Amino acid sequence: MFPDSMNAVEIADPGDATMLRPALRPVPVPRHDQILIRVAYAGVNRPDVLQRQGLYAPPPDASDLPGLEVSGEIVGMGVGVTRWRKGEQVCALVPGGGYAEYVACHGDHALRIPHGLSLREGACLPETAFTVWSNVVMRGGLAGGERFLVHGGTSGIGTMAIQVARALGARVFATAGSAEKCAAIAALGATPINYRTEDFTKAMAAEGGADLILDMVGGSYIARNIKALAPDGRLVMIAFLEGAKVELNFAPIMARRLTVTGSTLRPQSDAAKAEIAEALRKRLWPLVSAGSVRVIIDSEFALADAALAHRRMESSQHIGKIVLKVADEAA
C-alpha cells in the first residue's frame, strides 16, 4: 500500500529558481492504461526550467508539477495495463509530475532499466533518449558514414546524441564553449568545435558540410546552420534558447535541396510516444546494455534542493545530466 499524500516540489509562481518550493500533494490515481511509479530519481531538463519561468505550460491533462522523466518501482496500475506487474523497476517518460514521490504515466511510455544500469542512471535516459532517437534517427534519418553536427554537445541531449550518432556509424561534430567541454566531447569520440574561438560554419565547410544538424539554440544559429549544411542536408530544431523568430533567406534551401524540420516531445500523442518507446526498446536499449551508449551524469541533488539543480542547469556549466534523488532507499 502507499499513502494518500506525497512530498513534491511545485512552482509557486512563474519566475526564478526560488519559485520552486516543497509541497504536499495527493498521490495520483492511475487512469486507464496508466501505471503508478514510486519515484527513486527524477531527471532535470531544460523544459523544466522553461516551465518554471512560465514559458512552457504542461498539457491540459498533465500534472502542473515539473519533471519529465523518472525511474522507480511500479506500485499501481489502471485498467487496461497488461504488460507490467507491480514491483517491476522502470524508467519512464512522463508529461509532468516527476518532481514527486509518486507519478502516473501511460504504461507504454515506460521501459525496463537497461541491463547493468542503476535506477539513478535510468532516470537520466527517457527524456534525452526519446528526444534524440525521434529527432536524429526517426525524423532526421541519420545513416552511417554521414556527417552529424549537434550544438550544445555537453548537455544531456548533446552527450546522448553524440553517442547515438557514433553507434550508428556517423562522423560526429559538436559545439561547446570551453576547453573543458571540448575535451569532454572529444572523450566521447566526437570532433569538438569551440564556438567562442571557431566558426562552426567554416569548420563544417572544410569537412564538406553537415548531412544532419541537431540544434536547440535557434536565433542567429538558424541561418548559420543552413550555411553549414551539405547539399540535401537536414536541419532538425528541438528548442530555441536564442529565440525562434529570425529573418531567413530561403533561396539556399531550394538551391541545395535542404530540409528544415523540428519537433517538441511533450505535446505528441500517447501513440506517437509509444512508437518511440518501442524503437528505443528494440534498437537503443541494446546499445546501452552493451555499453556503446553510456549515461553521463553531471550532478545529483536531493528533491528538496531542486532549486539548486535548476541553478546548475541555468549556469550552463554542467556536462551531462542533472538528477534529483527522490527516495532515500533508491538503488
N, C-alpha and C positions, 0 to 999 in steps of 0.2 A: 504494500500500500504506500501511497505517497500523500503528503499533506495537502490542505486546501489552498495554502498560500506559499509564496516563494520569494526569495530575495532576487532583486533585479536592479538594473541601472537604467534610469529613464532620462529623457531630455526634458528639463523643466520648461525651457523656452528656447527658441532659436538663438544661437549665439556661440560664444567661445567654449572652451573645454570645461569651464566652471559650471556650465549648464547641465553637465552630466551629474546625476545625484542618485544615491541609493534609494530604493523604493521597495515596498511590499506589494506584490501583485497576486491575484488569483492564479492558481496553476491552470494552464489551458486544458480544455477538454478536446481530445482529438475528434475531428469531424469525419465524415465519410472519406475513406481512402487515406486517412492521416494516421501517423504514428506519434506517440508522445515520447520525447527523449529526455532523460535526466542528464543534463549537460555536465560534461567534465571540463571541456575547454571550448572557448569561442574565438574565432579569428577576428582580427580587426582589419578593416578595409577602408579605402578612400571613400566609398559611398556612405559609410557610417559617419564620417566627418561631414560630408555634404548634407546628410540628413540632419545632423546636429545643428548645422548652420541654417537650416530651413530651406535648403536648395534642392532637396531630393526627397519628396514625400513618398511614404510607403504606399503600396497598392491599397485600395479601399478595404479589402477583406483581410489585410495583414495586420500583425501587431504593430503598435506605434513604437515599441522598443527597438533600439538599434541592434544590429547583429545579423549577418547574412550567412554564416557558416558555423557549424558546431561539430563536436564529437561527443559521444556519450553512450548510454545504455538505453535501449528501448524498454519502457516501463508500462506502456499502454498503447492500445490500437483501436481505431474507429472501425465501424462496419465497412466491409469490403476489402480490408487488408488481408492478404493471404500469403505474401512472400516472406513475411517477417514473423519472428517469435519474440516474446518477452525475454529479456536478458541478453539479447544479441547486442554487440558493440558495433556502432556505425559512425560514419561521418555523414553530414547532410548539408545540402543547400536549403536555406530557409528564407522565406520572403521578408522576415523581420523577427525580432524577439529573441535573438541569440544571446543577448546580454542578460541572461537569467538562468535560474537553476533548472528550469524545465522549458521546453519549447515543442510546439506541434508543427509538423510539416507533412507534405504529401509523401506517402510511402515510397513512391517511385523516384523521389529526389534524394534518397538515402543510398549509401553504398557501404559495403563492409570495409573496415580498415584494411588497407593493403598489407599483405603478409610482411611481417618484420617491423612494422611501424607502431609507434605508441599512440595513445589517444591524443597526446599533445601534438604530435606530428600530423595526425589525421585531421585535426581541426583546421589545419593550415591548407588543406587541399581543395575543398569544394568550390569556393568562390573563384579561386585562381584557375583551377583545372577546368571548370565549366566555361569560364570566360576564354581562356587560352585555346582550348580544344575547339570550341564552337566558332571562334573567330579566325584562328590561324589555320586550322585543318578543314573544318566543315564549310566555313564561309570563304576563307582566303585560299583554300586549295593548295597549300604548300606541298611541294614534292621534293624528293631527294635530288640533290645537285643544284637546287635553286639558291639564290642569294636572298637572305632574310634579314631585315633590319627591324629592331624593336627599340623604341625610345623608353627611357626610364628603366634601363637594364638591370638595376639592382632592387627595384621594387618587387613585391610579391609576384605581380604579373610578369615582370621582366625576367626574374630568375626562372620562373616556370617556363616562359616562352622560349628562352634560350635553350633550356634542356630538351624541351619537346622538339624544337626545330632540329637540334643536333641529332636526336634519336631518330628523326625521320630522314637524316642524311643531308640536310641543308647546310650551306655555308652561312654562318650567323655573325651578325654585326650588332652592336648595342651601344647606345649613347649613355653617358653619365657625366657628372660634373666635378669629379675629384680624382686624384691619383689613386686613393684607396678604393673607390668604387670601380675604377677602371681595372684595378688589379683583381677585384672580385669577379668582374666579368670575364677577364682572361682565365681565371681559375676554373670557370665553368665551361671553357672551351670556345668562347666567342671572341671576336676581334673588337676591342673597345674603341670608342670614339669619344674623346673628351670634348663635349660641346662648348666648353669655355675657351678652348685653345684651338679647336679644329672645326671646320665647316663640314658637316656630315654630307652635304650635297656633293662637295668636291671629293670627299673620301669615297662615296659610293660611285661617283662617275668614274673614278680611277679603277674601280672593280667591274665596270660595265653596267652599273645601275642595279637597284634592288628589284627583284621579282615580286617581293611582297614586303610591305611595311605595316607594322602594327603600332598605332600611335594613340596616346592618351593625353597629349599636350594640346593639340589644336592651335588656334591662334596663328601666329606667324609661321608655325611649323607646317601648316597645310600646304601653302604654295611651295615651300621648300621640299616637302615630301613629293609633290608632283614632279618637281625638277629632279629629284633623286631616283625616281623610278626608271627602270629599263623599259623598252618597248613591250607592250602587252602586260605591264606590271599592274599590281593591285595594291590599293591603299585601303586599310581597314581602320576605321576610327572607333574607339571604345570610350573615350572621355574627352573633355575639353577644358583642361586645367588652365589654359591660357585664353580661353574664350572660344565661342562657336561661330561668331559672325566675322567674316572676312570678305574682302574683295578678291575675286579669283578669276584668272584668265583660263577659260575652258578650252582654248584652241589646242594647247599641248595634249589635253586628254583625248581629243579627236585625232590629232596628228599621230600620236604614238599608241592609240588604241588602249588607253588606260581604263581601269575600273576603280571607281571610288565608292566604297560602301561602308557599313558600320552597323553596330547593334548595341543595345543595352540588354542586360540579362534579366533584371528583376521583373519587368513588365511582361515577359514572354509567358505563353500559356503553360499550364501544367504538362500538356502533352509534349510541347517543344522541349521543356526541361527534362522530361523523362527520356526523350530521344537522345539528348546529350549525355545523360547519365548512363544509358546503355552503351553508348560509344566509348565512354570512359571505362566502363567495366570491361569491355572486350579488348580495347586497344591501349589505353593509357595505364590502367592498373597493373597489367603485367610488366610494363616498363618500370613502374615504381617499385614493385615487389622485387624485380631483378636488380635494382639499384641504378638503373640507367637514368632515372629521373629522381632526384632527391628533394626533400623538403629543406629549404634554407630558412632557419629561424633567426631573427634578429634579437628579439627580446620577449620576455614574459612579464605580465603584470597580474596582480590579483583583480578579481572582478570589481571590487570596491575602488580600485585605482584606475578605472577606465579612463579618467581624465588625463592621467599621466601617459597612458598608452596613446591617446589622441594627440597629445603634445609631441610625443615621439614621432608619430606619423607626420604631423604638420611641420616638423623640423626638417623633413626630407633627408635626415642623416641615416635612416635605417637601411640595412642591407638584408633583404628577405622579409619574412613575415613577422608580424607582431601578434602575440596571442594572449588571451585572458585565461587565467586559471580560475575556474568556477567552483569546482568541488575539491575539497581537501584530500579526499580519498582517491582522487583520479590517478590512473596509472601513468 
